[in-house]
Amino acid sequence: MRMLAGFFSLALGLTLAMAGRVAAQAPAASPAQGSPAWAYGLPPAGGDPAGGRGAPPAGTGAQPVARGGRAAPDTSLKHIPGSTAEFTIAQIRDFFNVADWMPDDHPPMPDVVVHGRAPSVRGCAMCHMPSGKGRPENAPVAGLPYDYIVQQLSDFKHDLRTSADTRKTNTAQMIEAAKNMTDEEIKAAAAYFSSMKWTPWIKIVETNTVPKTRISGNVFFPIPDAGTEPIGHRIIETPEDTSRFELRDPHSGFIAYVPSGSVKKGAALVASGGGKTLPCIICHGADLHGIGPVPGIAGRSPSYIVRQLYDIQQGTRKGVWSPLMVQVVSKLTQDDMIAIAAYVSSRGQ
């Protein structure tokens, strides 16, 4: 702990000192244009689907799933490529007995990870996957430092980490779980997820247009035969294979569409700060895989990265380690956040 305290004292001093120079040199940031709802897997609140300029015609873009009549329950056994396991849809959706398609891919899951503890603590692997890679609607936790995971759960537990867009209900579910987890459960979950190495999971594609999409469960899904629309000022992260996604296949990843030119712009911001922020490599390392208790960010969900940058900027992430990031994000526009996330995520391909 003494070593960690020394690290963060040094990092905070360096961050604040450099941030003072940035604040003196950088022009004032443009006024906020509202929450980047797409990063939270939500339709815009009163805005256009493409995020401002270059919007598609009214009635297109991300739409909530229509709720129709209930179909008869599907009780058939499901299968995925490369696995001998079989599960029903009900088993796949069981929060307190997480279906594990590939048990040989990871260490044995602790009880809190596979079963949780009803009614308030869901099995961690239900949302974050047994692999820990998560999905666009939640956090990619595999390979994060043990101390970082413990601290984030503590922040959730003590209301120091919430969502800037209050419509994102799974943040409230995470807070409820953290508040009800014991110290032993927190340590077991952190030890499990931190023990695994992060591997590529997301493909970054630069483009000017994206498939028209609908939103379900904070995730974008392409609408078959609906054509395309301008990407605007967004990142659209969608499953590579919708059917395998619904079955929670741990070998089926994601495509993240990012605006053309954003990876190059992000590379410059990450390396030098671009005159408005600090180089990400100072704390996250030259390879962006983290240093000590500072988390790795390379190759992880760009939607997740943008909403964390925005949450910190808006003051809804204010845990023990958040001051290290406050000055970093204070001058960033949402386009800057998009560029940084596009580049950082591309480093895992």
Secondary structure in CASP SS format (residue, H / E / C, confidence):
PFRMAT SS
TARGET T0000
AUTHOR 0000-0000-0000
METHOD secondary structure of the structure
MODEL  1
M C 1.00
R H 1.00
M H 1.00
L H 1.00
A H 1.00
G H 1.00
F H 1.00
F H 1.00
S H 1.00
L H 1.00
A H 1.00
L H 1.00
G H 1.00
L H 1.00
T H 1.00
L H 1.00
A H 1.00
M H 1.00
A H 1.00
G H 1.00
R H 1.00
V H 1.00
A H 1.00
A H 1.00
Q H 1.00
A C 1.00
P C 1.00
A C 1.00
A C 1.00
S C 1.00
P C 1.00
A C 1.00
Q C 1.00
G C 1.00
S C 1.00
P C 1.00
A H 1.00
W H 1.00
A H 1.00
Y H 1.00
G C 1.00
L C 1.00
P C 1.00
P C 1.00
A C 1.00
G C 1.00
G C 1.00
D C 1.00
P C 1.00
A C 1.00
G C 1.00
G C 1.00
R C 1.00
G C 1.00
A C 1.00
P C 1.00
P C 1.00
A C 1.00
G C 1.00
T C 1.00
G C 1.00
A C 1.00
Q E 1.00
P E 1.00
V C 1.00
A C 1.00
R C 1.00
G C 1.00
G C 1.00
R C 1.00
A C 1.00
A C 1.00
P C 1.00
D C 1.00
T C 1.00
S C 1.00
L C 1.00
K E 1.00
H C 1.00
I C 1.00
P C 1.00
G C 1.00
S C 1.00
T C 1.00
A C 1.00
E C 1.00
F E 1.00
T C 1.00
I H 1.00
A H 1.00
Q H 1.00
I H 1.00
R C 1.00
D C 1.00
F C 1.00
F C 1.00
N C 1.00
V C 1.00
A C 1.00
D C 1.00
W C 1.00
M C 1.00
P H 1.00
D H 1.00
D H 1.00
H C 1.00
P C 1.00
P C 1.00
M C 1.00
P C 1.00
D H 1.00
V H 1.00
V H 1.00
V H 1.00
H C 1.00
G C 1.00
R E 1.00
A C 1.00
P C 1.00
S C 1.00
V E 1.00
R C 1.00
G C 1.00
C H 1.00
A H 1.00
M H 1.00
C H 1.00
H H 1.00
M C 1.00
P C 1.00
S C 1.00
G C 1.00
K C 1.00
G C 1.00
R C 1.00
P C 1.00
E C 1.00
N C 1.00
A C 1.00
P C 1.00
V C 1.00
A C 1.00
G C 1.00
L C 1.00
P C 1.00
Y H 1.00
D H 1.00
Y H 1.00
I H 1.00
V H 1.00
Q H 1.00
Q H 1.00
L H 1.00
S H 1.00
D H 1.00
F H 1.00
K H 1.00
H C 1.00
D C 1.00
L C 1.00
R E 1.00
T C 1.00
S C 1.00
A C 1.00
D C 1.00
T C 1.00
R C 1.00
K C 1.00
T H 1.00
N H 1.00
T H 1.00
A H 1.00
Q H 1.00
M H 1.00
I H 1.00
E H 1.00
A H 1.00
A H 1.00
K H 1.00
N H 1.00
M C 1.00
T C 1.00
D H 1.00
E H 1.00
E H 1.00
I H 1.00
K H 1.00
A H 1.00
A H 1.00
A H 1.00
A H 1.00
Y H 1.00
F H 1.00
S H 1.00
S C 1.00
M C 1.00
K C 1.00
W C 1.00
T C 1.00
P C 1.00
W C 1.00
I E 1.00
K E 1.00
I E 1.00
V E 1.00
E E 1.00
T E 1.00
N C 1.00
T E 1.00
V E 1.00
P E 1.00
K C 1.00
T E 1.00
R E 1.00
I E 1.00
S E 1.00
G C 1.00
N C 1.00
V E 1.00
F E 1.00
F E 1.00
P E 1.00
I C 1.00
P C 1.00
D C 1.00
A C 1.00
G C 1.00
T E 1.00
E E 1.00
P E 1.00
I C 1.00
G C 1.00
H C 1.00
R C 1.00
I C 1.00
I E 1.00
E E 1.00
T E 1.00
P E 1.00
E C 1.00
D C 1.00
T H 1.00
S H 1.00
R H 1.00
F H 1.00
E H 1.00
L C 1.00
R C 1.00
D C 1.00
P C 1.00
H C 1.00
S C 1.00
G C 1.00
F E 1.00
I E 1.00
A E 1.00
Y E 1.00
V E 1.00
P E 1.00
S C 1.00
G C 1.00
S H 1.00
V H 1.00
K H 1.00
K H 1.00
G H 1.00
A H 1.00
A H 1.00
L H 1.00
V H 1.00
A H 1.00
S H 1.00
G C 1.00
G C 1.00
G C 1.00
K C 1.00
T C 1.00
L C 1.00
P C 1.00
C C 1.00
I H 1.00
I H 1.00
C H 1.00
H H 1.00
G C 1.00
A C 1.00
D C 1.00
L C 1.00
H C 1.00
G C 1.00
I C 1.00
G C 1.00
P C 1.00
V C 1.00
P C 1.00
G C 1.00
I C 1.00
A C 1.00
G C 1.00
R C 1.00
S C 1.00
P H 1.00
S H 1.00
Y H 1.00
I H 1.00
V H 1.00
R H 1.00
Q H 1.00
L H 1.00
Y H 1.00
D H 1.00
I H 1.00
Q H 1.00
Q H 1.00
G C 1.00
T C 1.00
R E 1.00
K C 1.00
G C 1.00
V C 1.00
W C 1.00
S C 1.00
P H 1.00
L H 1.00
M H 1.00
V H 1.00
Q H 1.00
V H 1.00
V H 1.00
S C 1.00
K C 1.00
L C 1.00
T C 1.00
Q H 1.00
D H 1.00
D H 1.00
M H 1.00
I H 1.00
A H 1.00
I H 1.00
A H 1.00
A H 1.00
Y H 1.00
V H 1.00
S H 1.00
S H 1.00
R C 1.00
G C 1.00
Q C 1.00
END
